[in-house]
Amino acid sequence: MNSFDRVSIIGVGLLGGSLAKVMRKLGLAKSIIGYGRNQANLNEAKKLNIIDEVVPDIQSAAKDADLIVFCSPVQTIGELAMKMAPHIKSDCLVTDVSSTKETLVLEMGKIIPEDISFVGAHPIAGSEMSGFQASSNTLYEGAHCIVTPTTKTNPVALKRIIELWETIGTQVSIMDAKEHDFIFGAVSHLPHILIFALMNTLGNLKSENHDHVTPFSGAGLRDITRIAGSEPVMWRDICISNKDSILYCLDRFQETLNHLRSGIEQGNGMLLTEQFKTANQYRSNLVSNT
C-alpha cells in the first residue's frame, strides 16, 4: 500500500509503539508523531527511534496528519477527539485499537466531522506487559484484527484501513460494533475479570500458620493468572465501556458456578464429572480451532 506522509499515534505504549515500529519497518509512514500523557516516555521513544517527533499538545498531533491512530485508554478517546476535531484536515483517516467498540463508534460518529473518516479497529494482540518498552515490530504478525464500519463509513476509508492492517500482517474480519462487544465481552473481558477476582481471592486467603497461601502454588497457577498483570486503567475503561455485555456474561458464569457449587455441596460426583467432561471438550474445540 501507499505510505502515509504523517502518522500521529495517540498513546505510544505497547500497541502504539508496536504499530510505530512495524509501520517504520515496512515503510508505511514517512514521519511518525507521538502524543501522550508522559513526556519522559515520549522523549525516550523518540530517542529509540520509535517515533520521529514528540508534540506538546493534542492539537499539534492533529495538524497535517494523514493518519491518526488512537492507542490510548478507550475512555479518553472521546475527549481527545473533541479537542483534535477542528484541527484535523479533511482527507485524514482516523482509527483506533480499542477492544470495545459500540460506544466509541457512536461517539466518534458525532465528534468527527463528515469530511473526515473514522473507522474503528481492534487488533487482537498484546500481552500482560505495558509500555513502549514491551513493544515489538512483530506484535501484530499473524493476529486477527476486527474492523467495525457503520452504514455511514466511507468505502474508500474502509478499504484503506483493511489494507493497512493486512499489510501489517493481521487477518482482518469485518463485524458490527455491537456484536464485536458481545463476543469480546465473552472471550476476552470475562476471563480477565475472573482472573482479577481469582487473584484477589487468593491474595486475601491465609491459613492457620501462613498469612499468604500463594507462595505454595505451582506453575499452573502462574500460567492461568498471567493476565492479572494487565494494565489496570485499561481494564477499568473496558469494564465501563462494555458494561452490558460483561454483566450478561458474568451472570451466565455465575449460573454455571452455582451449578458446580451445588454438585460439590451435595457430593454429586456424576454432575461434577459431566461438567468437567464438557469443559474438556470445549477446551479441545478451542485448541483445535486456533
Backbone as numpy.savetxt, mean C-alpha at the origin, in Angstrom:
# Nx Ny Nz CAx CAy CAz Cx Cy Cz
8.16 2.72 -23.26 7.33 3.91 -23.26 8.20 5.16 -23.26
7.60 6.31 -23.65 8.33 7.56 -23.63 8.57 8.01 -22.19
9.72 8.61 -21.96 10.06 9.04 -20.61 9.32 10.33 -20.26
9.19 10.59 -18.96 8.62 11.84 -18.45 9.76 12.82 -18.22
9.53 14.09 -18.55 10.57 15.10 -18.33 10.77 15.36 -16.84
9.67 15.52 -16.11 9.77 15.89 -14.70 8.75 15.08 -13.88
9.25 14.25 -13.00 8.41 13.39 -12.17 8.52 13.85 -10.72
7.38 14.09 -10.09 7.36 14.47 -8.68 6.84 13.31 -7.84
7.64 12.88 -6.89 7.24 11.80 -6.00 6.97 12.40 -4.63
5.73 12.25 -4.19 5.30 12.83 -2.92 5.37 11.73 -1.86
6.43 11.76 -1.06 6.68 10.72 -0.07 7.74 9.76 -0.57
8.99 10.07 -0.28 10.10 9.26 -0.78 10.49 8.24 0.30
9.61 7.24 0.48 9.88 6.17 1.43 10.18 4.88 0.70
9.69 3.77 1.23 9.94 2.48 0.59 9.37 2.43 -0.83
8.08 2.76 -0.96 7.44 2.67 -2.27 7.89 3.80 -3.19
7.92 5.04 -2.67 8.34 6.17 -3.49 9.80 6.07 -3.89
10.65 5.66 -2.96 12.08 5.50 -3.26 12.32 4.41 -4.27
11.58 3.31 -4.15 11.73 2.20 -5.10 11.25 2.60 -6.48
10.16 3.39 -6.53 9.67 3.88 -7.82 10.70 4.79 -8.47
11.30 5.69 -7.69 12.33 6.58 -8.23 13.51 5.78 -8.78
13.92 4.76 -8.04 15.07 3.96 -8.45 14.81 3.21 -9.76
13.66 2.60 -9.88 13.39 1.81 -11.08 13.14 2.72 -12.28
12.52 3.88 -12.06 12.32 4.82 -13.17 13.65 5.35 -13.66
14.58 5.59 -12.74 15.91 6.03 -13.14 16.64 4.92 -13.89
16.56 3.71 -13.37 17.22 2.56 -13.98 16.76 2.34 -15.42
15.45 2.52 -15.65 14.87 2.26 -16.97 14.82 3.50 -17.86
15.30 4.63 -17.34 15.30 5.86 -18.13 13.91 6.42 -18.36
13.02 6.25 -17.40 11.63 6.69 -17.55 11.42 8.12 -17.06
12.44 8.73 -16.46 12.31 10.10 -15.96 13.61 10.85 -16.18
13.51 12.03 -16.80 14.70 12.85 -17.00 15.09 13.57 -15.71
14.09 13.88 -14.88 14.35 14.55 -13.61 13.32 14.07 -12.58
13.80 13.69 -11.40 12.91 13.19 -10.35 12.97 14.14 -9.14
11.79 14.66 -8.80 11.66 15.62 -7.71 11.10 14.90 -6.49
11.62 15.22 -5.32 11.13 14.62 -4.09 10.53 15.64 -3.15
9.39 15.28 -2.56 8.78 16.13 -1.53 8.30 15.23 -0.40
8.47 15.70 0.84 8.01 14.92 1.99 8.14 15.72 3.26
7.82 15.07 4.37 7.80 15.75 5.67 9.18 15.89 6.28
10.08 14.97 5.96 11.38 14.92 6.61 12.47 15.44 5.67
12.88 16.67 5.89 13.86 17.30 5.00 15.19 16.57 5.03
15.60 16.11 6.19 16.89 15.40 6.31 16.87 14.12 5.48
15.77 13.39 5.53 15.65 12.17 4.72 15.71 12.47 3.24
15.02 13.54 2.83 15.01 13.91 1.41 16.41 14.31 0.95
17.12 15.05 1.77 18.48 15.44 1.42 19.39 14.22 1.28
19.18 13.23 2.16 19.96 12.00 2.08 19.61 11.22 0.81
18.32 11.21 0.46 17.89 10.53 -0.77 18.51 11.19 -2.00
18.62 12.51 -1.97 19.27 13.22 -3.07 20.75 12.90 -3.12
21.37 12.86 -1.96 22.80 12.55 -1.88 23.10 11.16 -2.46
22.16 10.24 -2.27 22.31 8.88 -2.77 21.85 8.73 -4.23
21.45 9.86 -4.85 21.04 9.89 -6.25 19.72 9.14 -6.49
18.90 9.00 -5.43 17.57 8.42 -5.61 16.65 9.45 -6.26
16.80 10.71 -5.86 16.07 11.82 -6.48 17.08 12.87 -6.93
16.63 13.75 -7.83 17.53 14.78 -8.36 17.40 16.11 -7.62
16.22 16.34 -7.05 15.97 17.66 -6.46 15.00 17.52 -5.29
15.25 18.30 -4.24 14.35 18.40 -3.10 13.67 19.76 -3.17
12.34 19.78 -3.13 11.61 21.06 -3.19 11.10 21.42 -1.80
10.99 22.72 -1.50 10.64 23.16 -0.15 9.16 23.09 0.19
8.30 23.05 -0.84 6.86 23.05 -0.57 6.13 22.27 -1.64
4.87 21.94 -1.35 4.08 21.10 -2.23 3.75 21.79 -3.55
3.66 23.12 -3.52 3.39 23.87 -4.75 4.55 23.72 -5.73
5.77 23.76 -5.21 6.95 23.59 -6.06 7.02 22.18 -6.64
6.51 21.21 -5.88 6.49 19.83 -6.38 5.55 19.70 -7.56
4.49 20.50 -7.57 3.52 20.43 -8.67 4.00 21.15 -9.93
4.78 22.20 -9.74 5.16 23.06 -10.86 5.90 22.30 -11.95
5.39 22.38 -13.16 6.01 21.82 -14.37 6.11 20.29 -14.38
5.48 19.61 -13.43 5.56 18.15 -13.39 4.73 17.52 -14.50
5.28 16.49 -15.12 4.55 15.70 -16.13 3.85 14.51 -15.49
4.41 14.05 -14.36 3.84 12.94 -13.62 4.00 13.23 -12.13
2.89 13.13 -11.39 2.91 13.27 -9.93 2.42 11.96 -9.33
3.23 11.39 -8.43 2.86 10.12 -7.79 2.80 10.33 -6.28
1.60 10.14 -5.72 1.44 10.25 -4.28 1.82 8.93 -3.63
2.88 8.96 -2.82 3.35 7.77 -2.09 3.31 8.03 -0.59
2.54 9.01 -0.18 2.40 9.37 1.23 1.20 8.63 1.83
1.05 8.62 3.17 -0.11 7.97 3.79 -1.42 8.46 3.17
-2.36 7.55 2.96 -3.55 7.86 2.17 -4.37 9.00 2.77
-4.36 9.16 4.10 -5.15 10.23 4.71 -4.57 11.61 4.44
-3.33 11.69 3.99 -2.69 12.98 3.73 -2.88 13.44 2.28
-3.27 12.53 1.41 -3.24 12.83 -0.02 -4.23 13.92 -0.41
-5.44 13.87 0.12 -6.46 14.86 -0.24 -6.02 16.28 0.05
-5.50 16.51 1.25 -5.05 17.85 1.63 -3.89 18.32 0.76
-2.95 17.41 0.50 -1.81 17.77 -0.35 -2.28 18.09 -1.77
-3.23 17.29 -2.28 -3.73 17.50 -3.64 -4.45 18.84 -3.77
-5.17 19.25 -2.73 -5.86 20.54 -2.76 -4.86 21.69 -2.88
-3.74 21.56 -2.18 -2.72 22.61 -2.24 -1.99 22.61 -3.58
-1.89 21.42 -4.17 -1.17 21.30 -5.45 -2.02 21.70 -6.65
-3.33 21.44 -6.57 -4.20 21.52 -7.74 -4.06 22.79 -8.58
-4.03 23.98 -7.98 -3.92 25.20 -8.81 -2.59 25.32 -9.55
-1.59 24.53 -9.15 -0.24 24.66 -9.70 0.12 23.52 -10.66
-0.81 22.57 -10.88 -0.54 21.44 -11.76 -0.87 21.82 -13.20
0.06 21.56 -14.11 -0.20 21.93 -15.50 -1.21 20.96 -16.13
-1.86 21.43 -17.18 -3.04 20.74 -17.71 -2.77 19.35 -18.27
-1.57 19.08 -18.75 -1.31 17.77 -19.36 -0.62 16.82 -18.39
-0.59 17.18 -17.10 0.07 16.34 -16.10 -0.76 15.10 -15.80
-0.08 14.00 -15.51 -0.71 12.75 -15.12 -0.48 12.57 -13.62
-1.57 12.31 -12.87 -1.49 12.18 -11.42 -1.94 10.77 -11.02
-1.18 10.14 -10.14 -1.52 8.80 -9.68 -1.05 8.62 -8.25
-1.17 7.40 -7.73 -0.78 7.13 -6.35 -0.41 5.66 -6.22
-0.03 5.25 -4.99 0.30 3.84 -4.74 -0.46 3.31 -3.52
-1.55 3.97 -3.15 -2.25 3.65 -1.90 -2.98 2.31 -1.99
-3.09 1.65 -0.82 -3.74 0.34 -0.79 -5.22 0.41 -0.46
-5.77 1.62 -0.31 -7.23 1.79 -0.28 -7.59 2.77 -1.38
-8.74 2.57 -2.01 -9.01 3.29 -3.23 -10.33 4.05 -3.31
-11.43 3.49 -2.81 -12.75 4.08 -3.09 -12.85 5.53 -2.61
-12.54 5.78 -1.35 -12.63 7.14 -0.80 -11.68 8.08 -1.52
-10.46 7.62 -1.77 -9.46 8.45 -2.42 -9.86 8.82 -3.84
-10.33 7.85 -4.60 -10.73 8.11 -5.99 -11.86 9.13 -6.05
-12.84 8.99 -5.16 -13.95 9.95 -5.12 -13.45 11.34 -4.74
-12.55 11.40 -3.76 -12.01 12.67 -3.29 -11.20 13.35 -4.38
-10.34 12.59 -5.03 -9.50 13.17 -6.08 -10.33 13.64 -7.27
-11.43 12.96 -7.52 -12.32 13.38 -8.60 -12.89 14.77 -8.38
-13.03 15.15 -7.12 -13.54 16.48 -6.78 -12.44 17.53 -6.72
-11.23 17.10 -6.40 -10.12 18.04 -6.19 -9.37 18.35 -7.48
-9.05 17.33 -8.24 -8.22 17.50 -9.44 -9.03 18.14 -10.56
-8.55 19.23 -11.16 -9.28 19.88 -12.26 -9.53 18.93 -13.43
-10.58 19.20 -14.20 -11.00 18.30 -15.28 -9.95 18.13 -16.37
-9.10 19.13 -16.55 -8.09 19.03 -17.62 -6.82 18.30 -17.15
-6.87 17.75 -15.93 -5.75 16.96 -15.39 -6.27 15.57 -15.08
-5.51 14.56 -15.40 -5.97 13.18 -15.23 -5.42 12.54 -13.97
-6.32 12.04 -13.11 -5.93 11.21 -11.97 -6.36 9.77 -12.24
-5.42 8.84 -12.10 -5.71 7.42 -12.25 -5.16 6.71 -11.02
-6.02 6.12 -10.22 -5.59 5.43 -9.02 -4.85 4.14 -9.33
-3.83 3.84 -8.55 -3.06 2.60 -8.75 -2.62 2.05 -7.39
-2.52 0.73 -7.32 -2.07 0.06 -6.09 -1.13 -1.08 -6.45
0.17 -0.84 -6.46 1.12 -1.94 -6.66 1.17 -2.82 -5.43
1.01 -4.12 -5.60 1.00 -5.04 -4.46 2.44 -5.44 -4.17
3.13 -4.52 -3.54 4.55 -4.72 -3.25 4.89 -4.00 -1.96
5.96 -4.41 -1.33 6.38 -3.77 -0.09 6.86 -4.80 0.90
7.08 -4.35 2.11 7.54 -5.24 3.17 7.22 -4.59 4.50
7.60 -5.23 5.59 7.40 -4.62 6.90 8.39 -3.49 7.16
9.40 -3.36 6.27 10.37 -2.29 6.40 9.78 -1.00 5.84
10.29 0.14 6.27 9.84 1.42 5.75 11.03 2.34 5.53
10.80 3.41 4.77 11.87 4.37 4.51 12.62 4.08 3.23
13.19 5.14 2.64 13.90 4.98 1.37 15.13 4.10 1.52
15.63 3.94 2.76 16.80 3.09 2.98 16.50 1.64 2.61
15.22 1.25 2.69 14.81 -0.12 2.35 14.35 -0.24 0.90
14.40 0.85 0.14 13.90 0.84 -1.23 14.83 0.07 -2.17
14.26 -0.39 -3.27 15.01 -1.21 -4.22 14.45 -1.03 -5.63
15.33 -1.07 -6.63 14.84 -0.94 -8.00 14.19 -2.22 -8.51
14.15 -3.26 -7.66 13.49 -4.51 -8.05 12.23 -4.78 -7.22
11.82 -3.83 -6.36 10.68 -4.07 -5.47 9.43 -4.45 -6.24
9.20 -3.81 -7.38 7.95 -4.01 -8.12 8.02 -5.15 -9.14
9.20 -5.71 -9.30 9.41 -6.73 -10.32 8.56 -7.97 -10.05
7.68 -8.31 -11.00 6.84 -9.49 -10.86 5.62 -9.31 -9.98
5.42 -8.11 -9.45 4.27 -7.85 -8.57 3.02 -7.58 -9.38
1.86 -7.69 -8.73 0.61 -7.25 -9.34 0.43 -5.76 -9.06
-0.29 -5.10 -9.94 -0.66 -3.71 -9.73 -2.12 -3.54 -10.14
-2.94 -3.05 -9.22 -4.35 -2.83 -9.50 -4.55 -1.37 -9.88
-5.17 -1.14 -11.03 -5.48 0.21 -11.49 -6.99 0.39 -11.41
-7.43 1.53 -10.85 -8.85 1.71 -10.56 -9.43 2.94 -11.26
-9.67 2.85 -12.57 -10.27 3.98 -13.28 -11.76 4.12 -12.96
-12.32 5.25 -13.30 -13.76 5.47 -13.19 -14.32 5.68 -14.59
-15.62 5.88 -14.68 -16.24 6.13 -15.99 -15.77 7.46 -16.59
-15.20 8.32 -15.77 -14.74 9.63 -16.24 -13.25 9.65 -16.57
-12.55 8.54 -16.34 -11.11 8.51 -16.56 -10.77 8.66 -18.04
-9.82 9.54 -18.31 -9.34 9.76 -19.68 -8.68 8.47 -20.19
-9.14 7.92 -21.32 -8.58 6.66 -21.83 -7.08 6.74 -22.13
-6.62 7.89 -22.59 -5.20 8.06 -22.89 -4.39 8.02 -21.59
-4.90 8.69 -20.56 -4.22 8.68 -19.26 -4.19 7.27 -18.67
-5.30 6.56 -18.78 -5.36 5.18 -18.29 -4.33 4.31 -19.00
-4.24 4.47 -20.31 -3.28 3.69 -21.09 -1.85 3.98 -20.64
-1.54 5.23 -20.37 -0.18 5.60 -19.95 0.17 5.03 -18.58
-0.80 5.06 -17.67 -0.54 4.51 -16.33 -0.32 3.01 -16.41
-1.14 2.33 -17.19 -0.96 0.88 -17.37 0.41 0.60 -17.98
0.77 1.38 -18.99 2.06 1.19 -19.66 3.22 1.45 -18.69
3.07 2.46 -17.83 4.11 2.76 -16.85 4.35 1.57 -15.93
3.28 1.03 -15.34 3.43 -0.05 -14.38 3.87 -1.35 -15.05
3.45 -1.57 -16.28 3.91 -2.75 -17.00 5.39 -2.64 -17.34
5.82 -1.44 -17.72 7.24 -1.22 -18.03 8.10 -1.42 -16.79
7.59 -1.02 -15.64 8.31 -1.18 -14.38 8.43 -2.65 -13.99
7.54 -3.48 -14.52 7.66 -4.92 -14.28 6.49 -5.57 -13.57
5.37 -4.84 -13.42 4.23 -5.41 -12.72 3.22 -5.99 -13.71
2.35 -6.84 -13.19 1.23 -7.38 -13.95 0.00 -6.58 -13.57
-0.58 -5.85 -14.51 -1.64 -4.90 -14.22 -3.02 -5.52 -14.38
-3.89 -5.27 -13.41 -5.31 -5.62 -13.49 -6.13 -4.36 -13.28
-7.26 -4.27 -13.96 -8.16 -3.13 -13.80 -9.33 -3.57 -12.94
-9.69 -2.72 -11.97 -10.72 -3.10 -11.01 -11.48 -1.87 -10.53
-12.76 -2.03 -10.26 -13.55 -0.98 -9.63 -13.00 -0.70 -8.23
-12.96 0.57 -7.84 -12.35 0.95 -6.56 -13.05 0.31 -5.36
-14.36 0.20 -5.41 -15.10 -0.40 -4.30 -14.77 -1.89 -4.16
-14.73 -2.58 -5.29 -14.38 -4.00 -5.25 -12.95 -4.18 -4.77
-12.05 -3.31 -5.23 -10.66 -3.34 -4.77 -10.59 -3.30 -3.25
-11.32 -2.36 -2.65 -11.24 -2.19 -1.21 -11.80 -3.38 -0.45
-12.85 -4.02 -1.01 -13.38 -5.21 -0.36 -12.36 -6.35 -0.41
-11.78 -6.58 -1.58 -10.83 -7.68 -1.76 -9.60 -7.49 -0.86
-9.04 -6.28 -0.87 -7.82 -6.07 -0.10 -8.10 -5.85 1.38
-9.35 -5.50 1.70 -9.76 -5.52 3.09 -9.68 -6.94 3.64
-9.98 -7.91 2.75 -9.96 -9.32 3.16 -8.55 -9.91 3.15
-7.83 -9.76 2.04 -6.57 -10.51 1.89 -5.35 -9.78 2.43
-5.49 -8.50 2.73 -4.34 -7.74 3.23 -4.62 -7.04 4.55
-5.68 -6.25 4.58 -5.94 -5.43 5.77 -6.34 -6.28 6.97
-7.25 -7.23 6.77 -7.64 -8.12 7.87 -6.44 -8.87 8.46
-5.60 -9.55 7.65 -4.45 -10.25 8.24 -3.53 -9.33 9.03
-3.28 -8.12 8.54 -2.42 -7.20 9.29 -3.04 -6.86 10.65
-4.32 -6.57 10.67 -4.98 -6.22 11.93 -4.94 -7.40 12.91
-5.15 -8.60 12.40 -5.11 -9.79 13.27 -3.72 -9.99 13.85
-2.69 -9.75 13.05 -1.32 -9.94 13.55 -0.96 -8.86 14.56
-1.40 -7.62 14.31 -1.18 -6.57 15.31 -1.84 -6.97 16.63
-3.08 -7.46 16.54 -3.80 -7.86 17.76 -3.13 -9.05 18.44
-2.64 -9.99 17.64 -1.96 -11.16 18.20 -0.71 -10.73 18.97
0.09 -9.86 18.37 1.31 -9.43 19.05 1.00 -8.67 20.34
-0.05 -7.84 20.32 -0.41 -7.11 21.53 -0.91 -8.06 22.62
-1.64 -9.10 22.21 -2.12 -10.10 23.17 -0.94 -10.83 23.80
-0.04 -11.32 22.96 1.12 -12.07 23.47 2.04 -11.19 24.29
2.19 -9.95 23.85 3.08 -9.04 24.57 2.61 -8.72 25.97
1.31 -8.87 26.22 0.75 -8.57 27.53 0.55 -9.80 28.42
0.89 -10.97 27.89 0.75 -12.19 28.69 1.97 -12.44 29.55
1.73 -12.92 30.74 2.84 -13.30 31.63 2.46 -14.60 32.35
3.48 -15.33 32.73 3.25 -16.58 33.47 3.60 -16.35 34.94
3.52 -17.39 35.73 3.78 -17.28 37.16 5.19 -16.79 37.45
6.14 -17.22 36.62 7.55 -16.89 36.90 8.20 -16.00 35.84
7.44 -15.64 34.81 8.03 -14.84 33.72 7.08 -13.71 33.33
7.63 -12.51 33.26 6.82 -11.34 32.89 6.52 -11.28 31.39
7.29 -12.02 30.60 7.08 -12.05 29.15 7.16 -13.49 28.66
6.21 -13.88 27.81 6.22 -15.25 27.30 6.85 -15.36 25.91
6.92 -14.24 25.19 7.40 -14.31 23.81 8.86 -14.75 23.66
9.76 -14.54 24.63 11.13 -15.04 24.45 11.22 -16.55 24.30
10.17 -17.26 24.66 10.19 -18.72 24.56 9.64 -19.21 23.22
9.26 -18.30 22.35 8.66 -18.69 21.06 9.73 -19.20 20.10
9.27 -19.96 19.10 10.17 -20.46 18.07 10.09 -19.63 16.80
10.68 -20.15 15.74 10.72 -19.42 14.47 9.34 -19.23 13.87
8.43 -20.16 14.18 7.09 -20.07 13.61 6.39 -18.78 13.97
6.49 -18.37 15.22 5.84 -17.13 15.65 6.48 -15.93 14.97
7.79 -15.93 14.86 8.46 -14.82 14.17 8.01 -14.75 12.71
7.82 -15.91 12.07 7.41 -15.93 10.67 6.02 -15.34 10.49
5.07 -15.80 11.30 3.68 -15.38 11.08 3.41 -13.96 11.58
4.30 -13.41 12.41 4.08 -12.05 12.94 4.99 -11.02 12.29
5.65 -11.38 11.21 6.58 -10.45 10.55 5.90 -9.11 10.23
4.66 -9.15 9.76 4.01 -7.92 9.31 3.61 -7.01 10.47
3.76 -7.47 11.71 3.50 -6.58 12.86 4.55 -5.47 12.93
5.62 -5.60 12.16 6.64 -4.55 12.10 6.32 -3.46 11.10
5.14 -3.52 10.48 4.77 -2.54 9.45 4.53 -1.16 10.04
4.59 -0.16 9.18 4.49 1.25 9.58 3.13 1.57 10.23
3.11 1.96 11.50 1.84 2.20 12.22 0.96 3.28 11.60
1.55 4.41 11.18 0.75 5.51 10.63 0.07 5.08 9.35
0.78 4.35 8.50 0.19 3.87 7.25 -1.01 2.98 7.53
-0.87 2.08 8.52 -1.96 1.15 8.82 -3.10 1.82 9.56
-2.81 2.86 10.31 -3.89 3.67 10.90 -4.76 4.25 9.80
-4.12 4.82 8.78 -4.85 5.45 7.68 -5.63 4.42 6.87
-5.04 3.25 6.67 -5.75 2.19 5.93 -7.02 1.79 6.66
-6.92 1.61 7.97 -8.10 1.21 8.76 -9.20 2.26 8.70
-8.82 3.52 8.75 -9.82 4.59 8.72 -10.45 4.71 7.34
-9.64 4.62 6.29 -10.16 4.85 4.94 -10.89 3.64 4.36
-10.66 2.45 4.92 -11.37 1.25 4.43 -12.17 0.61 5.55
-12.77 1.44 6.36 -13.46 1.00 7.58 -14.54 -0.05 7.30
-15.41 0.19 6.34 -16.56 -0.70 6.12 -16.13 -2.10 5.73
-15.21 -2.21 4.79 -14.75 -3.54 4.35 -14.03 -4.27 5.48
-13.21 -3.54 6.22 -12.45 -4.16 7.31 -13.38 -4.65 8.42
-14.38 -3.85 8.77 -15.31 -4.25 9.81 -16.12 -5.48 9.38
-16.51 -5.51 8.11 -17.24 -6.68 7.61 -16.37 -7.94 7.73
-15.11 -7.84 7.32 -14.21 -9.00 7.39 -13.91 -9.39 8.84
-13.78 -8.40 9.71 -13.56 -8.70 11.13 -14.75 -9.45 11.73
-15.96 -9.07 11.33 -17.16 -9.77 11.81 -17.17 -11.22 11.34
-16.80 -11.45 10.07 -16.77 -12.83 9.56 -15.69 -13.63 10.29
-14.56 -13.00 10.55 -13.50 -13.68 11.28 -13.94 -14.02 12.70
-14.63 -13.09 13.34 -15.09 -13.31 14.71 -16.06 -14.49 14.77
-16.91 -14.62 13.76 -17.83 -15.76 13.70 -17.05 -17.07 13.62
-16.02 -17.10 12.76 -15.20 -18.31 12.62 -14.45 -18.61 13.91
-13.91 -17.57 14.53 -13.17 -17.75 15.78 -14.10 -18.26 16.89
-15.31 -17.73 16.95 -16.27 -18.20 17.95 -16.62 -19.68 17.73
-16.71 -20.08 16.47 -17.00 -21.47 16.14 -15.88 -22.38 16.65
-14.63 -21.96 16.42 -13.49 -22.73 16.92 -13.47 -22.73 18.46
-13.79 -21.61 19.04 -13.79 -21.52 20.51 -14.81 -22.50 21.11
-15.96 -22.57 20.46 -16.98 -23.51 20.95 -16.48 -24.95 20.87
-15.79 -25.27 19.77 -15.25 -26.62 19.61 -14.24 -26.96 20.69
-13.39 -26.00 21.03 -12.39 -26.21 22.08 -13.08 -26.34 23.44
-14.02 -25.44 23.70 -14.72 -25.42 24.99 -15.48 -26.73 25.22
-16.08 -27.26 24.15 -16.89 -28.48 24.26 -16.06 -29.75 24.08
-14.77 -29.60 23.78 -13.94 -30.77 23.52 -14.38 -31.52 22.28
-14.89 -30.78 21.28 -15.43 -31.38 20.06 -14.30 -31.60 19.06
-13.64 -32.74 19.17 -12.50 -33.03 18.31 -12.87 -33.12 16.85
-14.07 -33.62 16.54 -14.50 -33.76 15.15 -14.63 -32.38 14.49
-15.26 -31.44 15.20 -15.41 -30.09 14.66 -14.04 -29.45 14.41
-13.15 -29.56 15.38 -11.82 -28.96 15.24 -11.05 -29.57 14.08
-11.11 -30.89 13.95 -10.39 -31.56 12.86 -10.91 -31.10 11.52
-12.24 -30.99 11.39 -12.81 -30.55 10.12 -12.44 -29.11 9.79
-12.44 -28.25 10.82 -12.05 -26.86 10.60 -10.59 -26.75 10.17
-9.73 -27.54 10.81 -8.31 -27.49 10.47 -8.06 -28.09 9.08
-8.80 -29.14 8.71 -8.67 -29.73 7.38 -9.10 -28.72 6.31
-10.19 -28.02 6.59 -10.66 -27.00 5.64 -9.62 -25.91 5.47
-9.03 -25.48 6.58 -7.99 -24.46 6.51 -6.78 -24.96 5.72
-6.41 -26.23 5.92 -5.31 -26.84 5.15 -5.57 -26.74 3.66
-6.82 -27.02 3.27 -7.16 -27.01 1.85 -7.13 -25.60 1.28
-7.68 -24.64 2.03 -7.63 -23.25 1.57 -6.19 -22.77 1.43
-5.34 -23.17 2.36 -3.93 -22.81 2.29 -3.26 -23.44 1.08
-3.59 -24.71 0.80 -3.04 -25.39 -0.35 -3.45 -24.71 -1.64
-4.72 -24.29 -1.71 -5.20 -23.57 -2.89 -4.48 -22.25 -3.06
-4.25 -21.56 -1.95 -3.55 -20.28 -1.99 -2.14 -20.44 -2.55
-1.42 -21.42 -2.05 -0.03 -21.63 -2.48 0.04 -22.06 -3.94
-0.88 -22.89 -4.35 -0.85 -23.39 -5.74 -1.23 -22.32 -6.75
-1.91 -21.26 -6.31 -2.34 -20.21 -7.22 -1.45 -18.99 -7.20
-0.33 -19.06 -6.46 0.58 -17.91 -6.38 1.96 -18.28 -6.87
